[in-house]
Amino acid sequence: MLYHFLYPLHSSLSAFNVFKYITFRSIGCAVTAFLLMLLLSPWFIKKLKQYQIGQVVRDDGPETHLAKTGVPTMGGVLILSSITISTLLWAQLTNPLVWLMLFVVLFFGCIGGIDDYQKISKKNSAGLSARGKILLQIFGASVVGLFVLLHPSYDGLLSIPFFKNVQPDLSWIYVLFAIFVIVGSSNAVNLTDGLDGLAAGPIVISASVYLVFSYLAGHIILAEYLQIPYVPGAGELAVFCGAMVGACLGFLWFNAYPAQIFMGDVGSLALGGALGGVAIIIKQEILLAIVGGIFVMEAISVIIQVVYFKISKGKRIFLMAPFHHHFEKKGWHESKVVVRFWIVSIILGLMAIATLKLR
């Protein structure tokens, strides 16, 4: 919005020329989202307490988590609001990719919101059924997959990090692959969101990396030089990623141990879906497994635990899954688990950026 109102004024006052630059607008968007979270969170937390919208803690979890019962949840509503407002303020709104990503983050947020509402209103409810949740996620993800396949600027080629000449053509199967990436990313972030600040930290790192890749993918000269797929208009997704970074940093201010608020499924499902959506749109799908390695490991730990439990008739590999609980069971303090996972996430983010030259 600011781009459309203020940039045309650059002919009269050259200072407004800065609104042309994606880098400036990405930073402005991140700062705006951060300030919105910082200013509105105290009021939002107060309202959540007033309406008794609090965390429902499972009885079979770590005993230390019982103290989290009743802590305000559904903070994702404010995160998504900050992302949406900031993106609308700073992005070029004639770009369809911006609207596609806003659809993804809000649609997946609605799925999570329904899930959270059922858990809170019924207290002991498991929330939205697993089948219902997956079907809704598949529908949302298929919109992105079909857009990419049918849009004239896209193709079914798959970009493989480290290998510049390896680009298998998935053709129509790419839609199924896109669904797998987005739904998988959404649920992986949801599984990771089990400790104070554990999900928000890696999301900040992952979104920062994809901010860089979005900018490069939308710049034809840099994309050709770095030998990554050029995606017309993808640069504007750097602004959207900036909104994710700023909103999650602002959320961390209140979600760091001991948390004053949790994001809930409305936040985790939406943010995970958004990361998957950006990865698909800028054709850096496999890279998500690197930069979002923490999310991948958390999801895999659950799969391994469930499969082994069934095969071995009751035995477990991890003391508890997702495996951040495994370390808690081993005696690690919650904050130690979180910070060490952040460190791993930073290293993975740097490895993802290194793939730009290791081709």
C-alpha positions as CSV (number, residue, x, y, z in Angstrom):
1,M,0.0,0.0,0.0
2,L,2.8,2.4,0.9
3,Y,4.5,1.4,-2.3
4,H,1.5,2.4,-4.4
5,F,0.9,5.7,-2.5
6,L,4.4,6.9,-1.9
7,Y,6.6,5.6,-4.6
8,P,4.8,7.6,-7.4
9,L,5.8,10.8,-5.4
10,H,9.5,10.1,-6.2
11,S,9.2,12.3,-9.3
12,S,8.5,15.3,-7.0
13,L,10.7,14.3,-4.0
14,S,13.6,11.9,-4.6
15,A,13.5,10.5,-1.1
16,F,10.4,8.5,-1.9
17,N,12.5,6.5,-4.4
18,V,13.5,4.2,-1.6
19,F,10.1,2.6,-1.8
20,K,11.1,1.1,-5.1
21,Y,13.7,-1.1,-3.4
22,I,12.6,-4.5,-2.1
23,T,15.4,-4.5,0.5
24,F,14.1,-1.3,2.1
25,R,10.5,-2.5,2.1
26,S,11.5,-5.9,3.5
27,I,13.2,-4.2,6.4
28,G,10.3,-1.8,6.9
29,C,7.9,-4.7,6.9
30,A,9.9,-6.7,9.5
31,V,10.1,-3.7,11.8
32,T,6.4,-2.9,11.4
33,A,5.4,-6.5,12.2
34,F,7.8,-6.5,15.2
35,L,6.4,-3.2,16.6
36,L,2.8,-4.3,16.1
37,M,3.5,-7.5,18.1
38,L,5.4,-5.5,20.8
39,L,2.6,-2.9,21.2
40,L,-0.4,-5.2,20.9
41,S,0.7,-8.3,22.8
42,P,0.2,-7.0,26.3
43,W,-3.4,-6.0,25.5
44,F,-4.0,-9.3,23.6
45,I,-2.6,-11.4,26.5
46,K,-4.9,-9.5,28.9
47,K,-7.9,-10.3,26.7
48,L,-7.0,-14.0,26.4
49,K,-6.9,-14.2,30.2
50,Q,-10.2,-12.4,30.5
51,Y,-11.9,-14.9,28.2
52,Q,-10.0,-17.8,29.7
53,I,-8.4,-18.9,26.5
54,G,-5.7,-20.9,28.0
55,Q,-3.4,-23.8,27.2
56,V,-4.7,-27.3,27.7
57,V,-1.8,-29.6,28.7
58,R,-1.8,-33.3,28.1
59,D,-1.6,-35.5,31.2
60,D,1.0,-37.8,29.5
61,G,3.5,-35.1,28.9
62,P,6.5,-34.0,31.1
63,E,5.4,-33.1,34.6
64,T,7.1,-29.7,34.3
65,H,4.6,-28.8,31.6
66,L,1.6,-29.0,34.0
67,A,2.5,-25.5,35.2
68,K,1.7,-24.3,31.7
69,T,-1.9,-25.1,32.1
70,G,-4.0,-22.0,31.6
71,V,-1.3,-19.9,30.0
72,P,-2.9,-17.8,27.2
73,T,-2.8,-19.5,23.9
74,M,-3.9,-18.7,20.3
75,G,-1.2,-16.0,20.1
76,G,-1.0,-17.0,16.5
77,V,-4.0,-14.8,15.8
78,L,-1.9,-11.8,16.6
79,I,1.1,-13.1,14.6
80,L,-1.0,-13.6,11.5
81,S,-2.7,-10.2,11.9
82,S,0.7,-8.6,12.2
83,I,2.0,-10.4,9.1
84,T,-1.1,-9.5,7.1
85,I,-1.2,-5.9,8.0
86,S,2.6,-5.4,7.5
87,T,2.6,-7.2,4.2
88,L,-0.4,-5.1,2.9
89,L,1.4,-2.0,4.0
90,W,4.8,-2.7,2.4
91,A,4.3,-5.2,-0.5
92,Q,3.5,-4.4,-4.1
93,L,-0.1,-5.5,-4.1
94,T,-0.4,-6.0,-7.8
95,N,1.8,-9.1,-7.4
96,P,-0.3,-12.3,-7.3
97,L,2.4,-14.1,-5.4
98,V,1.8,-11.9,-2.4
99,W,-1.9,-12.6,-2.4
100,L,-1.2,-16.3,-2.8
101,M,1.0,-16.4,0.3
102,L,-1.5,-14.4,2.3
103,F,-4.1,-17.0,1.3
104,V,-1.9,-19.8,2.5
105,V,-1.0,-18.3,5.8
106,L,-4.6,-17.3,6.6
107,F,-6.2,-20.5,5.3
108,F,-3.9,-22.7,7.4
109,G,-4.4,-20.3,10.3
110,C,-8.1,-20.9,10.1
111,I,-7.5,-24.6,10.2
112,G,-5.4,-24.2,13.3
113,G,-7.9,-21.8,14.8
114,I,-10.7,-24.3,14.5
115,D,-8.5,-26.9,16.1
116,D,-7.5,-24.6,19.0
117,Y,-11.1,-23.6,19.6
118,Q,-12.3,-27.2,19.9
119,K,-9.5,-28.0,22.3
120,I,-10.2,-25.0,24.5
121,S,-14.0,-25.1,24.4
122,K,-14.2,-28.8,25.2
123,K,-11.1,-28.8,27.5
124,N,-10.3,-32.5,27.0
125,S,-11.0,-32.6,23.3
126,A,-8.2,-33.6,20.9
127,G,-9.4,-30.8,18.7
128,L,-10.1,-31.1,15.0
129,S,-9.9,-34.8,13.8
130,A,-6.6,-35.8,12.1
131,R,-8.4,-36.7,8.9
132,G,-10.3,-33.4,8.8
133,K,-7.2,-31.4,9.5
134,I,-5.2,-33.2,6.8
135,L,-7.9,-32.9,4.2
136,L,-8.2,-29.1,4.7
137,Q,-4.4,-28.8,4.6
138,I,-4.3,-30.7,1.3
139,F,-7.0,-28.5,-0.2
140,G,-5.0,-25.3,0.8
141,A,-1.7,-26.8,-0.5
142,S,-3.2,-27.9,-3.7
143,V,-4.1,-24.3,-4.6
144,V,-0.4,-23.5,-4.5
145,G,0.6,-26.6,-6.4
146,L,-2.0,-26.0,-9.2
147,F,-1.0,-22.3,-9.4
148,V,2.7,-23.2,-9.9
149,L,1.9,-25.9,-12.5
150,L,-0.5,-23.8,-14.5
151,H,1.2,-20.4,-14.4
152,P,3.2,-19.7,-17.6
153,S,6.2,-18.6,-15.5
154,Y,6.6,-21.9,-13.8
155,D,7.3,-25.5,-14.7
156,G,7.5,-28.9,-13.0
157,L,11.3,-28.9,-12.6
158,L,12.7,-29.6,-9.2
159,S,15.7,-27.7,-8.0
160,I,18.3,-29.8,-6.1
161,P,20.7,-28.0,-3.8
162,F,24.4,-28.6,-4.6
163,F,23.7,-29.9,-8.1
164,K,23.1,-27.2,-10.7
165,N,22.5,-29.5,-13.6
166,V,20.2,-31.9,-11.8
167,Q,16.6,-30.7,-12.3
168,P,14.1,-33.6,-12.7
169,D,10.8,-32.7,-14.4
170,L,8.0,-33.9,-12.2
171,S,5.3,-32.7,-14.6
172,W,1.8,-32.9,-13.1
173,I,3.2,-35.0,-10.2
174,Y,4.7,-31.7,-9.0
175,V,1.3,-30.8,-7.6
176,L,1.4,-33.8,-5.3
177,F,4.9,-32.9,-4.4
178,A,3.9,-29.4,-3.5
179,I,1.1,-30.7,-1.3
180,F,3.5,-33.0,0.5
181,V,6.0,-30.1,1.1
182,I,3.4,-27.6,2.4
183,V,1.4,-30.1,4.5
184,G,4.5,-31.7,5.8
185,S,6.0,-28.3,6.7
186,S,2.8,-27.2,8.4
187,N,2.6,-30.3,10.6
188,A,6.3,-30.4,11.3
189,V,6.3,-26.9,12.8
190,N,3.2,-27.8,14.7
191,L,5.0,-30.8,16.3
192,T,8.0,-28.6,17.1
193,D,5.8,-26.0,19.0
194,G,6.1,-27.8,22.4
195,L,8.5,-25.6,24.4
196,D,8.7,-21.9,25.1
197,G,10.2,-20.3,22.1
198,L,11.2,-23.5,20.4
199,A,9.2,-23.1,17.2
200,A,9.4,-19.3,16.9
201,G,13.2,-19.2,16.9
202,P,13.8,-21.6,14.0
203,I,10.9,-19.9,12.1
204,V,12.7,-16.6,12.4
205,I,15.9,-18.2,11.0
206,S,14.1,-20.1,8.3
207,A,12.1,-17.1,7.2
208,S,15.3,-15.0,7.1
209,V,17.0,-17.5,4.8
210,Y,14.0,-17.6,2.5
211,L,13.9,-13.8,2.5
212,V,17.4,-13.9,1.0
213,F,16.4,-16.6,-1.5
214,S,13.2,-14.8,-2.5
215,Y,15.1,-11.7,-3.3
216,L,17.7,-13.5,-5.3
217,A,15.0,-15.6,-7.2
218,G,13.2,-12.5,-8.3
219,H,16.4,-10.7,-9.5
220,I,17.1,-12.1,-13.0
221,I,20.8,-11.1,-13.0
222,L,21.6,-12.5,-9.6
223,A,19.5,-15.6,-10.2
224,E,21.5,-16.4,-13.4
225,Y,24.8,-15.6,-11.8
226,L,24.1,-17.9,-8.8
227,Q,22.4,-20.5,-11.1
228,I,19.2,-20.7,-9.2
229,P,15.7,-20.7,-10.8
230,Y,14.6,-17.2,-11.8
231,V,10.9,-16.6,-10.7
232,P,9.4,-13.3,-12.0
233,G,7.9,-11.4,-9.1
234,A,9.4,-13.6,-6.4
235,G,11.3,-10.7,-4.9
236,E,8.1,-9.4,-3.3
237,L,8.0,-12.6,-1.2
238,A,11.1,-11.2,0.6
239,V,8.7,-8.5,2.0
240,F,6.3,-11.3,3.1
241,C,9.2,-13.2,4.7
242,G,10.3,-10.0,6.4
243,A,6.8,-9.8,8.0
244,M,7.2,-13.4,9.3
245,V,10.6,-12.5,10.8
246,G,9.4,-9.4,12.5
247,A,6.2,-10.9,13.8
248,C,7.9,-14.0,15.2
249,L,10.7,-11.9,16.8
250,G,8.0,-9.8,18.5
251,F,6.2,-12.9,19.6
252,L,9.4,-14.3,21.1
253,W,9.6,-11.3,23.3
254,F,6.6,-12.7,25.2
255,N,7.0,-16.4,24.3
256,A,10.5,-16.8,25.7
257,Y,10.9,-18.9,28.8
258,P,8.8,-18.6,30.9
259,A,6.2,-18.0,28.2
260,Q,3.4,-15.4,28.8
261,I,1.6,-16.7,25.7
262,F,1.6,-19.6,23.2
263,M,1.0,-19.4,19.5
264,G,-1.3,-22.4,19.4
265,D,-2.1,-24.4,16.2
266,V,-3.5,-21.2,14.6
267,G,0.1,-20.0,14.6
268,S,2.2,-23.1,14.1
269,L,0.1,-24.6,11.3
270,A,0.0,-21.3,9.5
271,L,3.7,-20.4,9.8
272,G,4.7,-23.9,8.7
273,G,2.4,-23.8,5.8
274,A,3.8,-20.4,4.8
275,L,7.4,-21.6,4.9
276,G,6.4,-24.5,2.6
277,G,4.5,-22.2,0.3
278,V,7.4,-19.8,-0.1
279,A,9.7,-22.8,-0.8
280,I,7.4,-24.0,-3.5
281,I,6.9,-20.7,-5.2
282,I,10.6,-19.7,-5.4
283,K,11.5,-23.3,-6.5
284,Q,13.7,-24.0,-3.5
285,E,11.7,-26.9,-2.2
286,I,14.4,-29.4,-1.2
287,L,16.3,-26.6,0.6
288,L,13.5,-26.5,3.2
289,A,14.7,-29.9,4.5
290,I,18.0,-28.2,5.2
291,V,17.0,-24.8,6.6
292,G,14.1,-26.3,8.4
293,G,16.1,-29.3,9.6
294,I,14.8,-28.9,13.2
295,F,11.2,-29.2,12.0
296,V,12.2,-32.2,9.9
297,M,13.9,-34.0,12.8
298,E,11.0,-33.4,15.1
299,A,8.6,-34.9,12.6
300,I,10.8,-37.9,11.9
301,S,11.2,-38.6,15.6
302,V,7.5,-38.9,15.9
303,I,7.2,-41.2,12.9
304,I,10.1,-43.4,14.1
305,Q,8.6,-43.6,17.6
306,V,5.2,-44.6,16.4
307,V,6.4,-47.2,13.8
308,Y,8.9,-48.7,16.3
309,F,6.3,-48.8,19.0
310,K,3.9,-50.8,16.8
311,I,6.6,-53.1,15.4
312,S,8.2,-53.8,18.8
313,K,4.8,-54.1,20.5
314,G,5.3,-51.4,23.1
315,K,9.0,-50.5,23.1
316,R,10.3,-47.0,22.4
317,I,13.4,-45.5,20.9
318,F,13.0,-42.1,22.4
319,L,12.0,-41.5,26.0
320,M,9.2,-39.3,24.5
321,A,8.4,-37.9,21.1
322,P,8.7,-35.3,19.6
323,F,12.3,-35.6,20.6
324,H,12.6,-32.3,22.3
325,H,10.7,-34.0,25.1
326,H,13.3,-36.8,25.0
327,F,16.0,-34.4,26.1
328,E,13.7,-33.0,28.8
329,K,13.2,-36.5,30.1
330,K,17.0,-36.9,30.2
331,G,17.2,-34.0,32.6
332,W,17.9,-31.0,30.3
333,H,16.2,-27.8,31.4
334,E,13.6,-26.5,28.9
335,S,15.6,-23.3,28.1
336,K,18.7,-25.4,27.4
337,V,16.9,-27.6,24.9
338,V,15.4,-24.5,23.2
339,V,18.7,-22.6,22.9
340,R,20.6,-25.6,21.6
341,F,17.9,-26.2,19.0
342,W,18.2,-22.6,18.0
343,I,22.0,-23.0,17.6
344,V,21.5,-26.1,15.3
345,S,18.9,-24.1,13.3
346,I,21.4,-21.2,12.8
347,I,24.0,-23.7,11.5
348,L,21.5,-25.3,9.2
349,G,20.5,-21.8,7.9
350,L,24.1,-21.0,7.1
351,M,24.5,-24.3,5.3
352,A,21.4,-23.5,3.3
353,I,22.9,-20.1,2.2
354,A,26.2,-21.9,1.4
355,T,24.3,-23.9,-1.3
356,L,24.2,-20.7,-3.4
357,K,27.9,-21.1,-4.1
358,L,28.3,-24.9,-3.7
359,R,26.8,-25.9,-7.1
